[in-house]
Amino acid sequence: MLLWFRNDLRTHDNPALHYFLSNQCSKDANKAVFFVSKKQWKRHDWSDMKIDFIIKHAYKLTEELASLGIQLEIVAVDTFADQVQY
C-alpha cells in the first residue's frame, strides 16, 4: 500500500495516515511518498523560506513515519505533472 503525502505533513490527527495504518496489509510493504516540486512551487509564488520549511518538515516526517514502520521516500520533480511518471 502507498500513502501519498501532498499537503498534510503531520502524523498527529492525520486522517489519511490513520486510514493507512488501520488498513495496511503487510507492515513490510508500507511505503509513503512526498514530492518536492520546487519549480512548480516557485510558479505559485512560494518564497524560498516556505519551500525550505516544507522540505525540512518532510525530512522530520521521515523520522516520525520510520517509528511507525513506514518508509517515506522524498522525490524531487520539476512540476506536478512529473509526479504522474513516478
PyMOL Python script that loads the backbone (N, CA, C, O; Angstrom):
from pymol import cmd

cmd.read_pdbstr("""\
ATOM      1  N   MET A   1       0.848  -1.168   0.000  1.00  0.00           N
ATOM      2  CA  MET A   1       0.000   0.000   0.000  1.00  0.00           C
ATOM      3  C   MET A   1       0.900   1.239   0.000  1.00  0.00           C
ATOM      4  O   MET A   1       1.963   1.238   0.620  1.00  0.00           O
ATOM      5  N   LEU A   2       0.478   2.273  -0.684  1.00  0.00           N
ATOM      6  CA  LEU A   2       1.253   3.508  -0.802  1.00  0.00           C
ATOM      7  C   LEU A   2       0.451   4.661  -0.220  1.00  0.00           C
ATOM      8  O   LEU A   2      -0.731   4.821  -0.526  1.00  0.00           O
ATOM      9  N   LEU A   3       1.089   5.452   0.611  1.00  0.00           N
ATOM     10  CA  LEU A   3       0.481   6.659   1.164  1.00  0.00           C
ATOM     11  C   LEU A   3       1.169   7.858   0.536  1.00  0.00           C
ATOM     12  O   LEU A   3       2.387   8.002   0.636  1.00  0.00           O
ATOM     13  N   TRP A   4       0.394   8.715  -0.107  1.00  0.00           N
ATOM     14  CA  TRP A   4       0.937   9.880  -0.799  1.00  0.00           C
ATOM     15  C   TRP A   4       0.666  11.116   0.062  1.00  0.00           C
ATOM     16  O   TRP A   4      -0.479  11.539   0.224  1.00  0.00           O
ATOM     17  N   PHE A   5       1.734  11.680   0.604  1.00  0.00           N
ATOM     18  CA  PHE A   5       1.611  12.925   1.349  1.00  0.00           C
ATOM     19  C   PHE A   5       1.647  14.074   0.355  1.00  0.00           C
ATOM     20  O   PHE A   5       2.581  14.193  -0.437  1.00  0.00           O
ATOM     21  N   ARG A   6       0.628  14.915   0.402  1.00  0.00           N
ATOM     22  CA  ARG A   6       0.564  16.052  -0.515  1.00  0.00           C
ATOM     23  C   ARG A   6       0.719  17.363   0.253  1.00  0.00           C
ATOM     24  O   ARG A   6       1.697  18.083   0.057  1.00  0.00           O
ATOM     25  N   ASN A   7      -0.228  17.672   1.116  1.00  0.00           N
ATOM     26  CA  ASN A   7      -0.196  18.934   1.861  1.00  0.00           C
ATOM     27  C   ASN A   7      -0.086  18.735   3.364  1.00  0.00           C
ATOM     28  O   ASN A   7       0.531  19.545   4.055  1.00  0.00           O
ATOM     29  N   ASP A   8      -0.661  17.694   3.858  1.00  0.00           N
ATOM     30  CA  ASP A   8      -0.733  17.454   5.292  1.00  0.00           C
ATOM     31  C   ASP A   8       0.447  16.599   5.730  1.00  0.00           C
ATOM     32  O   ASP A   8       0.421  15.376   5.589  1.00  0.00           O
ATOM     33  N   LEU A   9       1.477  17.238   6.258  1.00  0.00           N
ATOM     34  CA  LEU A   9       2.701  16.519   6.621  1.00  0.00           C
ATOM     35  C   LEU A   9       2.779  16.214   8.115  1.00  0.00           C
ATOM     36  O   LEU A   9       3.871  16.079   8.667  1.00  0.00           O
ATOM     37  N   ARG A  10       1.657  16.108   8.748  1.00  0.00           N
ATOM     38  CA  ARG A  10       1.682  15.807  10.178  1.00  0.00           C
ATOM     39  C   ARG A  10       1.317  14.347  10.416  1.00  0.00           C
ATOM     40  O   ARG A  10       0.613  13.732   9.615  1.00  0.00           O
ATOM     41  N   THR A  11       1.800  13.806  11.517  1.00  0.00           N
ATOM     42  CA  THR A  11       1.445  12.443  11.882  1.00  0.00           C
ATOM     43  C   THR A  11       0.312  12.440  12.897  1.00  0.00           C
ATOM     44  O   THR A  11      -0.460  11.483  12.971  1.00  0.00           O
ATOM     45  N   HIS A  12       0.215  13.494  13.667  1.00  0.00           N
ATOM     46  CA  HIS A  12      -0.846  13.589  14.670  1.00  0.00           C
ATOM     47  C   HIS A  12      -2.147  14.038  14.003  1.00  0.00           C
ATOM     48  O   HIS A  12      -2.178  15.052  13.305  1.00  0.00           O
ATOM     49  N   ASP A  13      -3.202  13.285  14.220  1.00  0.00           N
ATOM     50  CA  ASP A  13      -4.534  13.639  13.730  1.00  0.00           C
ATOM     51  C   ASP A  13      -4.583  13.797  12.204  1.00  0.00           C
ATOM     52  O   ASP A  13      -5.220  14.716  11.692  1.00  0.00           O
ATOM     53  N   ASN A  14      -3.914  12.905  11.494  1.00  0.00           N
ATOM     54  CA  ASN A  14      -3.923  12.925  10.031  1.00  0.00           C
ATOM     55  C   ASN A  14      -4.854  11.804   9.551  1.00  0.00           C
ATOM     56  O   ASN A  14      -4.523  10.628   9.702  1.00  0.00           O
ATOM     57  N   PRO A  15      -6.017  12.151   8.974  1.00  0.00           N
ATOM     58  CA  PRO A  15      -6.981  11.123   8.573  1.00  0.00           C
ATOM     59  C   PRO A  15      -6.426  10.112   7.567  1.00  0.00           C
ATOM     60  O   PRO A  15      -6.712   8.920   7.673  1.00  0.00           O
ATOM     61  N   ALA A  16      -5.643  10.568   6.602  1.00  0.00           N
ATOM     62  CA  ALA A  16      -5.086   9.652   5.598  1.00  0.00           C
ATOM     63  C   ALA A  16      -4.111   8.669   6.249  1.00  0.00           C
ATOM     64  O   ALA A  16      -4.128   7.478   5.939  1.00  0.00           O
ATOM     65  N   LEU A  17      -3.276   9.161   7.136  1.00  0.00           N
ATOM     66  CA  LEU A  17      -2.325   8.291   7.829  1.00  0.00           C
ATOM     67  C   LEU A  17      -3.070   7.298   8.724  1.00  0.00           C
ATOM     68  O   LEU A  17      -2.713   6.122   8.778  1.00  0.00           O
ATOM     69  N   HIS A  18      -4.083   7.761   9.411  1.00  0.00           N
ATOM     70  CA  HIS A  18      -4.882   6.869  10.265  1.00  0.00           C
ATOM     71  C   HIS A  18      -5.504   5.746   9.428  1.00  0.00           C
ATOM     72  O   HIS A  18      -5.452   4.579   9.815  1.00  0.00           O
ATOM     73  N   TYR A  19      -6.083   6.097   8.298  1.00  0.00           N
ATOM     74  CA  TYR A  19      -6.678   5.097   7.410  1.00  0.00           C
ATOM     75  C   TYR A  19      -5.612   4.108   6.925  1.00  0.00           C
ATOM     76  O   TYR A  19      -5.837   2.898   6.911  1.00  0.00           O
ATOM     77  N   PHE A  20      -4.466   4.633   6.533  1.00  0.00           N
ATOM     78  CA  PHE A  20      -3.359   3.813   6.049  1.00  0.00           C
ATOM     79  C   PHE A  20      -2.934   2.804   7.116  1.00  0.00           C
ATOM     80  O   PHE A  20      -2.768   1.619   6.827  1.00  0.00           O
ATOM     81  N   LEU A  21      -2.761   3.276   8.336  1.00  0.00           N
ATOM     82  CA  LEU A  21      -2.315   2.398   9.416  1.00  0.00           C
ATOM     83  C   LEU A  21      -3.364   1.352   9.784  1.00  0.00           C
ATOM     84  O   LEU A  21      -3.017   0.224  10.135  1.00  0.00           O
ATOM     85  N   SER A  22      -4.631   1.713   9.706  1.00  0.00           N
ATOM     86  CA  SER A  22      -5.675   0.765  10.089  1.00  0.00           C
ATOM     87  C   SER A  22      -6.014  -0.233   8.979  1.00  0.00           C
ATOM     88  O   SER A  22      -6.687  -1.231   9.233  1.00  0.00           O
ATOM     89  N   ASN A  23      -5.555   0.028   7.751  1.00  0.00           N
ATOM     90  CA  ASN A  23      -5.875  -0.856   6.625  1.00  0.00           C
ATOM     91  C   ASN A  23      -4.653  -1.473   5.965  1.00  0.00           C
ATOM     92  O   ASN A  23      -4.754  -2.020   4.867  1.00  0.00           O
ATOM     93  N   GLN A  24      -3.525  -1.393   6.603  1.00  0.00           N
ATOM     94  CA  GLN A  24      -2.316  -1.939   5.985  1.00  0.00           C
ATOM     95  C   GLN A  24      -2.372  -3.458   5.943  1.00  0.00           C
ATOM     96  O   GLN A  24      -2.797  -4.116   6.893  1.00  0.00           O
ATOM     97  N   CYS A  25      -1.932  -3.985   4.824  1.00  0.00           N
ATOM     98  CA  CYS A  25      -1.948  -5.435   4.620  1.00  0.00           C
ATOM     99  C   CYS A  25      -0.727  -6.095   5.233  1.00  0.00           C
ATOM    100  O   CYS A  25      -0.831  -7.127   5.897  1.00  0.00           O
ATOM    101  N   SER A  26       0.417  -5.498   5.006  1.00  0.00           N
ATOM    102  CA  SER A  26       1.677  -6.074   5.482  1.00  0.00           C
ATOM    103  C   SER A  26       2.583  -4.948   5.944  1.00  0.00           C
ATOM    104  O   SER A  26       2.847  -4.013   5.188  1.00  0.00           O
ATOM    105  N   LYS A  27       3.054  -5.027   7.155  1.00  0.00           N
ATOM    106  CA  LYS A  27       3.923  -3.979   7.677  1.00  0.00           C
ATOM    107  C   LYS A  27       5.222  -3.856   6.874  1.00  0.00           C
ATOM    108  O   LYS A  27       5.837  -2.790   6.863  1.00  0.00           O
ATOM    109  N   ASP A  28       5.643  -4.923   6.209  1.00  0.00           N
ATOM    110  CA  ASP A  28       6.880  -4.897   5.445  1.00  0.00           C
ATOM    111  C   ASP A  28       6.744  -4.138   4.128  1.00  0.00           C
ATOM    112  O   ASP A  28       7.748  -3.696   3.570  1.00  0.00           O
ATOM    113  N   ALA A  29       5.531  -3.980   3.625  1.00  0.00           N
ATOM    114  CA  ALA A  29       5.340  -3.391   2.304  1.00  0.00           C
ATOM    115  C   ALA A  29       4.847  -1.943   2.360  1.00  0.00           C
ATOM    116  O   ALA A  29       4.459  -1.385   1.333  1.00  0.00           O
ATOM    117  N   ASN A  30       4.857  -1.343   3.523  1.00  0.00           N
ATOM    118  CA  ASN A  30       4.312   0.001   3.655  1.00  0.00           C
ATOM    119  C   ASN A  30       5.307   1.061   3.228  1.00  0.00           C
ATOM    120  O   ASN A  30       6.465   1.070   3.647  1.00  0.00           O
ATOM    121  N   LYS A  31       4.821   1.948   2.387  1.00  0.00           N
ATOM    122  CA  LYS A  31       5.678   2.992   1.848  1.00  0.00           C
ATOM    123  C   LYS A  31       4.844   4.256   1.688  1.00  0.00           C
ATOM    124  O   LYS A  31       3.653   4.206   1.381  1.00  0.00           O
ATOM    125  N   ALA A  32       5.500   5.381   1.904  1.00  0.00           N
ATOM    126  CA  ALA A  32       4.864   6.675   1.692  1.00  0.00           C
ATOM    127  C   ALA A  32       5.759   7.489   0.764  1.00  0.00           C
ATOM    128  O   ALA A  32       6.960   7.240   0.654  1.00  0.00           O
ATOM    129  N   VAL A  33       5.150   8.460   0.105  1.00  0.00           N
ATOM    130  CA  VAL A  33       5.903   9.293  -0.828  1.00  0.00           C
ATOM    131  C   VAL A  33       5.496  10.751  -0.642  1.00  0.00           C
ATOM    132  O   VAL A  33       4.339  11.060  -0.357  1.00  0.00           O
ATOM    133  N   PHE A  34       6.473  11.636  -0.811  1.00  0.00           N
ATOM    134  CA  PHE A  34       6.232  13.073  -0.825  1.00  0.00           C
ATOM    135  C   PHE A  34       7.061  13.657  -1.956  1.00  0.00           C
ATOM    136  O   PHE A  34       8.261  13.400  -2.061  1.00  0.00           O
ATOM    137  N   PHE A  35       6.409  14.446  -2.800  1.00  0.00           N
ATOM    138  CA  PHE A  35       7.093  15.052  -3.942  1.00  0.00           C
ATOM    139  C   PHE A  35       7.501  16.483  -3.627  1.00  0.00           C
ATOM    140  O   PHE A  35       6.696  17.287  -3.156  1.00  0.00           O
ATOM    141  N   VAL A  36       8.755  16.784  -3.894  1.00  0.00           N
ATOM    142  CA  VAL A  36       9.271  18.145  -3.781  1.00  0.00           C
ATOM    143  C   VAL A  36       9.308  18.709  -5.189  1.00  0.00           C
ATOM    144  O   VAL A  36      10.030  18.210  -6.052  1.00  0.00           O
ATOM    145  N   SER A  37       8.526  19.750  -5.414  1.00  0.00           N
ATOM    146  CA  SER A  37       8.390  20.351  -6.749  1.00  0.00           C
ATOM    147  C   SER A  37       8.768  21.831  -6.691  1.00  0.00           C
ATOM    148  O   SER A  37       7.916  22.704  -6.853  1.00  0.00           O
ATOM    149  N   LYS A  38      10.042  22.099  -6.459  1.00  0.00           N
ATOM    150  CA  LYS A  38      10.486  23.481  -6.258  1.00  0.00           C
ATOM    151  C   LYS A  38      10.103  24.413  -7.406  1.00  0.00           C
ATOM    152  O   LYS A  38       9.624  25.522  -7.169  1.00  0.00           O
ATOM    153  N   LYS A  39      10.309  23.973  -8.639  1.00  0.00           N
ATOM    154  CA  LYS A  39       9.969  24.841  -9.780  1.00  0.00           C
ATOM    155  C   LYS A  39       8.479  25.152  -9.815  1.00  0.00           C
ATOM    156  O   LYS A  39       8.083  26.290 -10.068  1.00  0.00           O
ATOM    157  N   GLN A  40       7.664  24.150  -9.563  1.00  0.00           N
ATOM    158  CA  GLN A  40       6.216  24.353  -9.550  1.00  0.00           C
ATOM    159  C   GLN A  40       5.821  25.283  -8.403  1.00  0.00           C
ATOM    160  O   GLN A  40       4.996  26.179  -8.582  1.00  0.00           O
ATOM    161  N   TRP A  41       6.401  25.070  -7.245  1.00  0.00           N
ATOM    162  CA  TRP A  41       6.080  25.911  -6.098  1.00  0.00           C
ATOM    163  C   TRP A  41       6.456  27.360  -6.367  1.00  0.00           C
ATOM    164  O   TRP A  41       5.734  28.278  -5.980  1.00  0.00           O
ATOM    165  N   LYS A  42       7.589  27.561  -7.032  1.00  0.00           N
ATOM    166  CA  LYS A  42       8.014  28.926  -7.385  1.00  0.00           C
ATOM    167  C   LYS A  42       6.997  29.574  -8.324  1.00  0.00           C
ATOM    168  O   LYS A  42       6.725  30.770  -8.218  1.00  0.00           O
ATOM    169  N   ARG A  43       6.440  28.789  -9.237  1.00  0.00           N
ATOM    170  CA  ARG A  43       5.414  29.310 -10.148  1.00  0.00           C
ATOM    171  C   ARG A  43       4.163  29.758  -9.396  1.00  0.00           C
ATOM    172  O   ARG A  43       3.391  30.584  -9.881  1.00  0.00           O
ATOM    173  N   HIS A  44       3.982  29.201  -8.210  1.00  0.00           N
ATOM    174  CA  HIS A  44       2.837  29.570  -7.370  1.00  0.00           C
ATOM    175  C   HIS A  44       3.243  30.615  -6.323  1.00  0.00           C
ATOM    176  O   HIS A  44       2.555  30.820  -5.323  1.00  0.00           O
ATOM    177  N   ASP A  45       4.374  31.264  -6.582  1.00  0.00           N
ATOM    178  CA  ASP A  45       4.874  32.363  -5.744  1.00  0.00           C
ATOM    179  C   ASP A  45       5.217  31.966  -4.314  1.00  0.00           C
ATOM    180  O   ASP A  45       5.077  32.768  -3.391  1.00  0.00           O
ATOM    181  N   TRP A  46       5.667  30.731  -4.134  1.00  0.00           N
ATOM    182  CA  TRP A  46       6.133  30.332  -2.813  1.00  0.00           C
ATOM    183  C   TRP A  46       7.507  30.950  -2.573  1.00  0.00           C
ATOM    184  O   TRP A  46       8.348  30.974  -3.472  1.00  0.00           O
ATOM    185  N   SER A  47       7.728  31.439  -1.382  1.00  0.00           N
ATOM    186  CA  SER A  47       9.024  32.025  -1.035  1.00  0.00           C
ATOM    187  C   SER A  47      10.043  30.914  -0.776  1.00  0.00           C
ATOM    188  O   SER A  47       9.681  29.768  -0.508  1.00  0.00           O
ATOM    189  N   ASP A  48      11.315  31.277  -0.862  1.00  0.00           N
ATOM    190  CA  ASP A  48      12.376  30.316  -0.547  1.00  0.00           C
ATOM    191  C   ASP A  48      12.239  29.822   0.889  1.00  0.00           C
ATOM    192  O   ASP A  48      12.507  28.656   1.178  1.00  0.00           O
ATOM    193  N   MET A  49      11.823  30.711   1.787  1.00  0.00           N
ATOM    194  CA  MET A  49      11.668  30.348   3.193  1.00  0.00           C
ATOM    195  C   MET A  49      10.568  29.297   3.370  1.00  0.00           C
ATOM    196  O   MET A  49      10.728  28.353   4.143  1.00  0.00           O
ATOM    197  N   LYS A  50       9.465  29.461   2.663  1.00  0.00           N
ATOM    198  CA  LYS A  50       8.373  28.496   2.755  1.00  0.00           C
ATOM    199  C   LYS A  50       8.802  27.148   2.183  1.00  0.00           C
ATOM    200  O   LYS A  50       8.506  26.105   2.765  1.00  0.00           O
ATOM    201  N   ILE A  51       9.491  27.164   1.059  1.00  0.00           N
ATOM    202  CA  ILE A  51       9.966  25.921   0.443  1.00  0.00           C
ATOM    203  C   ILE A  51      10.932  25.204   1.381  1.00  0.00           C
ATOM    204  O   ILE A  51      10.848  23.989   1.560  1.00  0.00           O
ATOM    205  N   ASP A  52      11.844  25.957   1.973  1.00  0.00           N
ATOM    206  CA  ASP A  52      12.800  25.379   2.915  1.00  0.00           C
ATOM    207  C   ASP A  52      12.083  24.771   4.119  1.00  0.00           C
ATOM    208  O   ASP A  52      12.442  23.685   4.575  1.00  0.00           O
ATOM    209  N   PHE A  53      11.082  25.462   4.626  1.00  0.00           N
ATOM    210  CA  PHE A  53      10.301  24.963   5.761  1.00  0.00           C
ATOM    211  C   PHE A  53       9.616  23.640   5.418  1.00  0.00           C
ATOM    212  O   PHE A  53       9.658  22.693   6.204  1.00  0.00           O
ATOM    213  N   ILE A  54       8.988  23.577   4.248  1.00  0.00           N
ATOM    214  CA  ILE A  54       8.286  22.361   3.825  1.00  0.00           C
ATOM    215  C   ILE A  54       9.259  21.197   3.693  1.00  0.00           C
ATOM    216  O   ILE A  54       8.971  20.090   4.150  1.00  0.00           O
ATOM    217  N   ILE A  55      10.400  21.437   3.078  1.00  0.00           N
ATOM    218  CA  ILE A  55      11.390  20.371   2.887  1.00  0.00           C
ATOM    219  C   ILE A  55      11.924  19.877   4.233  1.00  0.00           C
ATOM    220  O   ILE A  55      12.047  18.671   4.446  1.00  0.00           O
ATOM    221  N   LYS A  56      12.238  20.795   5.132  1.00  0.00           N
ATOM    222  CA  LYS A  56      12.719  20.385   6.458  1.00  0.00           C
ATOM    223  C   LYS A  56      11.653  19.579   7.197  1.00  0.00           C
ATOM    224  O   LYS A  56      11.963  18.598   7.873  1.00  0.00           O
ATOM    225  N   HIS A  57      10.414  19.996   7.065  1.00  0.00           N
ATOM    226  CA  HIS A  57       9.329  19.266   7.721  1.00  0.00           C
ATOM    227  C   HIS A  57       9.163  17.870   7.108  1.00  0.00           C
ATOM    228  O   HIS A  57       8.863  16.911   7.820  1.00  0.00           O
ATOM    229  N   ALA A  58       9.356  17.758   5.815  1.00  0.00           N
ATOM    230  CA  ALA A  58       9.268  16.440   5.154  1.00  0.00           C
ATOM    231  C   ALA A  58      10.341  15.498   5.696  1.00  0.00           C
ATOM    232  O   ALA A  58      10.070  14.318   5.918  1.00  0.00           O
ATOM    233  N   TYR A  59      11.554  16.005   5.910  1.00  0.00           N
ATOM    234  CA  TYR A  59      12.607  15.145   6.457  1.00  0.00           C
ATOM    235  C   TYR A  59      12.327  14.761   7.909  1.00  0.00           C
ATOM    236  O   TYR A  59      12.684  13.663   8.336  1.00  0.00           O
ATOM    237  N   LYS A  60      11.701  15.641   8.662  1.00  0.00           N
ATOM    238  CA  LYS A  60      11.283  15.310  10.023  1.00  0.00           C
ATOM    239  C   LYS A  60      10.191  14.237   9.974  1.00  0.00           C
ATOM    240  O   LYS A  60      10.163  13.327  10.803  1.00  0.00           O
ATOM    241  N   LEU A  61       9.304  14.356   9.002  1.00  0.00           N
ATOM    242  CA  LEU A  61       8.244  13.363   8.819  1.00  0.00           C
ATOM    243  C   LEU A  61       8.841  11.982   8.535  1.00  0.00           C
ATOM    244  O   LEU A  61       8.289  10.969   8.964  1.00  0.00           O
ATOM    245  N   THR A  62       9.948  11.942   7.825  1.00  0.00           N
ATOM    246  CA  THR A  62      10.627  10.673   7.543  1.00  0.00           C
ATOM    247  C   THR A  62      10.948   9.939   8.845  1.00  0.00           C
ATOM    248  O   THR A  62      10.732   8.732   8.959  1.00  0.00           O
ATOM    249  N   GLU A  63      11.459  10.673   9.810  1.00  0.00           N
ATOM    250  CA  GLU A  63      11.805  10.075  11.104  1.00  0.00           C
ATOM    251  C   GLU A  63      10.554   9.611  11.850  1.00  0.00           C
ATOM    252  O   GLU A  63      10.531   8.520  12.419  1.00  0.00           O
ATOM    253  N   GLU A  64       9.523  10.441  11.842  1.00  0.00           N
ATOM    254  CA  GLU A  64       8.295  10.100  12.555  1.00  0.00           C
ATOM    255  C   GLU A  64       7.635   8.855  11.952  1.00  0.00           C
ATOM    256  O   GLU A  64       7.166   7.982  12.682  1.00  0.00           O
ATOM    257  N   LEU A  65       7.602   8.780  10.631  1.00  0.00           N
ATOM    258  CA  LEU A  65       6.987   7.620   9.982  1.00  0.00           C
ATOM    259  C   LEU A  65       7.813   6.359  10.194  1.00  0.00           C
ATOM    260  O   LEU A  65       7.256   5.268  10.322  1.00  0.00           O
ATOM    261  N   ALA A  66       9.141   6.499  10.233  1.00  0.00           N
ATOM    262  CA  ALA A  66      10.000   5.336  10.470  1.00  0.00           C
ATOM    263  C   ALA A  66       9.666   4.687  11.808  1.00  0.00           C
ATOM    264  O   ALA A  66       9.719   3.465  11.942  1.00  0.00           O
ATOM    265  N   SER A  67       9.323   5.510  12.797  1.00  0.00           N
ATOM    266  CA  SER A  67       8.959   4.948  14.109  1.00  0.00           C
ATOM    267  C   SER A  67       7.642   4.170  14.041  1.00  0.00           C
ATOM    268  O   SER A  67       7.337   3.380  14.934  1.00  0.00           O
ATOM    269  N   LEU A  68       6.869   4.394  12.985  1.00  0.00           N
ATOM    270  CA  LEU A  68       5.615   3.670  12.769  1.00  0.00           C
ATOM    271  C   LEU A  68       5.786   2.518  11.777  1.00  0.00           C
ATOM    272  O   LEU A  68       4.819   1.836  11.437  1.00  0.00           O
ATOM    273  N   GLY A  69       7.017   2.306  11.318  1.00  0.00           N
ATOM    274  CA  GLY A  69       7.290   1.227  10.373  1.00  0.00           C
ATOM    275  C   GLY A  69       6.963   1.574   8.930  1.00  0.00           C
ATOM    276  O   GLY A  69       6.729   0.688   8.108  1.00  0.00           O
ATOM    277  N   ILE A  70       6.946   2.865   8.627  1.00  0.00           N
ATOM    278  CA  ILE A  70       6.620   3.310   7.271  1.00  0.00           C
ATOM    279  C   ILE A  70       7.828   4.046   6.688  1.00  0.00           C
ATOM    280  O   ILE A  70       8.384   4.948   7.315  1.00  0.00           O
ATOM    281  N   GLN A  71       8.218   3.650   5.492  1.00  0.00           N
ATOM    282  CA  GLN A  71       9.334   4.309   4.805  1.00  0.00           C
ATOM    283  C   GLN A  71       8.780   5.449   3.957  1.00  0.00           C
ATOM    284  O   GLN A  71       7.902   5.238   3.120  1.00  0.00           O
ATOM    285  N   LEU A  72       9.299   6.664   4.178  1.00  0.00           N
ATOM    286  CA  LEU A  72       8.904   7.814   3.362  1.00  0.00           C
ATOM    287  C   LEU A  72       9.998   8.093   2.346  1.00  0.00           C
ATOM    288  O   LEU A  72      11.159   8.290   2.704  1.00  0.00           O
ATOM    289  N   GLU A  73       9.619   8.107   1.085  1.00  0.00           N
ATOM    290  CA  GLU A  73      10.543   8.463   0.022  1.00  0.00           C
ATOM    291  C   GLU A  73      10.227   9.888  -0.413  1.00  0.00           C
ATOM    292  O   GLU A  73       9.088  10.203  -0.759  1.00  0.00           O
ATOM    293  N   ILE A  74      11.233  10.736  -0.392  1.00  0.00           N
ATOM    294  CA  ILE A  74      11.086  12.114  -0.837  1.00  0.00           C
ATOM    295  C   ILE A  74      11.645  12.189  -2.244  1.00  0.00           C
ATOM    296  O   ILE A  74      12.824  11.920  -2.473  1.00  0.00           O
ATOM    297  N   VAL A  75      10.782  12.560  -3.191  1.00  0.00           N
ATOM    298  CA  VAL A  75      11.139  12.539  -4.607  1.00  0.00           C
ATOM    299  C   VAL A  75      11.106  13.958  -5.159  1.00  0.00           C
ATOM    300  O   VAL A  75      10.102  14.658  -5.022  1.00  0.00           O
ATOM    301  N   ALA A  76      12.193  14.379  -5.776  1.00  0.00           N
ATOM    302  CA  ALA A  76      12.261  15.708  -6.394  1.00  0.00           C
ATOM    303  C   ALA A  76      11.806  15.622  -7.848  1.00  0.00           C
ATOM    304  O   ALA A  76      12.321  14.821  -8.629  1.00  0.00           O
ATOM    305  N   VAL A  77      10.836  16.458  -8.192  1.00  0.00           N
ATOM    306  CA  VAL A  77      10.338  16.571  -9.565  1.00  0.00           C
ATOM    307  C   VAL A  77      10.180  18.054  -9.876  1.00  0.00           C
ATOM    308  O   VAL A  77      10.026  18.876  -8.973  1.00  0.00           O
ATOM    309  N   ASP A  78      10.220  18.386 -11.160  1.00  0.00           N
ATOM    310  CA  ASP A  78      10.096  19.794 -11.535  1.00  0.00           C
ATOM    311  C   ASP A  78       8.677  20.326 -11.400  1.00  0.00           C
ATOM    312  O   ASP A  78       8.467  21.428 -10.894  1.00  0.00           O
ATOM    313  N   THR A  79       7.711  19.545 -11.853  1.00  0.00           N
ATOM    314  CA  THR A  79       6.328  20.018 -11.877  1.00  0.00           C
ATOM    315  C   THR A  79       5.386  18.971 -11.310  1.00  0.00           C
ATOM    316  O   THR A  79       5.763  17.817 -11.108  1.00  0.00           O
ATOM    317  N   PHE A  80       4.167  19.391 -11.061  1.00  0.00           N
ATOM    318  CA  PHE A  80       3.162  18.446 -10.581  1.00  0.00           C
ATOM    319  C   PHE A  80       2.913  17.352 -11.613  1.00  0.00           C
ATOM    320  O   PHE A  80       2.687  16.197 -11.252  1.00  0.00           O
ATOM    321  N   ALA A  81       2.952  17.706 -12.879  1.00  0.00           N
ATOM    322  CA  ALA A  81       2.724  16.721 -13.933  1.00  0.00           C
ATOM    323  C   ALA A  81       3.778  15.622 -13.924  1.00  0.00           C
ATOM    324  O   ALA A  81       3.490  14.488 -14.307  1.00  0.00           O
ATOM    325  N   ASP A  82       4.991  15.942 -13.492  1.00  0.00           N
ATOM    326  CA  ASP A  82       6.056  14.955 -13.424  1.00  0.00           C
ATOM    327  C   ASP A  82       5.803  13.888 -12.363  1.00  0.00           C
ATOM    328  O   ASP A  82       6.395  12.810 -12.408  1.00  0.00           O
ATOM    329  N   GLN A  83       4.935  14.187 -11.422  1.00  0.00           N
ATOM    330  CA  GLN A  83       4.631  13.221 -10.371  1.00  0.00           C
ATOM    331  C   GLN A  83       3.966  11.973 -10.922  1.00  0.00           C
ATOM    332  O   GLN A  83       4.138  10.880 -10.383  1.00  0.00           O
ATOM    333  N   VAL A  84       3.216  12.135 -11.981  1.00  0.00           N
ATOM    334  CA  VAL A  84       2.495  11.009 -12.581  1.00  0.00           C
ATOM    335  C   VAL A  84       3.452   9.937 -13.084  1.00  0.00           C
ATOM    336  O   VAL A  84       3.131   8.749 -13.048  1.00  0.00           O
ATOM    337  N   GLN A  85       4.614  10.346 -13.549  1.00  0.00           N
ATOM    338  CA  GLN A  85       5.587   9.405 -14.089  1.00  0.00           C
ATOM    339  C   GLN A  85       6.226   8.546 -13.017  1.00  0.00           C
ATOM    340  O   GLN A  85       6.813   7.506 -13.316  1.00  0.00           O
ATOM    341  N   TYR A  86       6.114   8.974 -11.773  1.00  0.00           N
ATOM    342  CA  TYR A  86       6.688   8.220 -10.668  1.00  0.00           C
ATOM    343  C   TYR A  86       5.904   6.954 -10.478  1.00  0.00           C
ATOM    344  O   TYR A  86       6.219   6.160  -9.591  1.00  0.00           O
TER     345      TYR A  86
END
""", "prot")
cmd.dss("prot")
cmd.show_as("cartoon", "prot")
cmd.util.cbc("prot")
cmd.orient("prot")
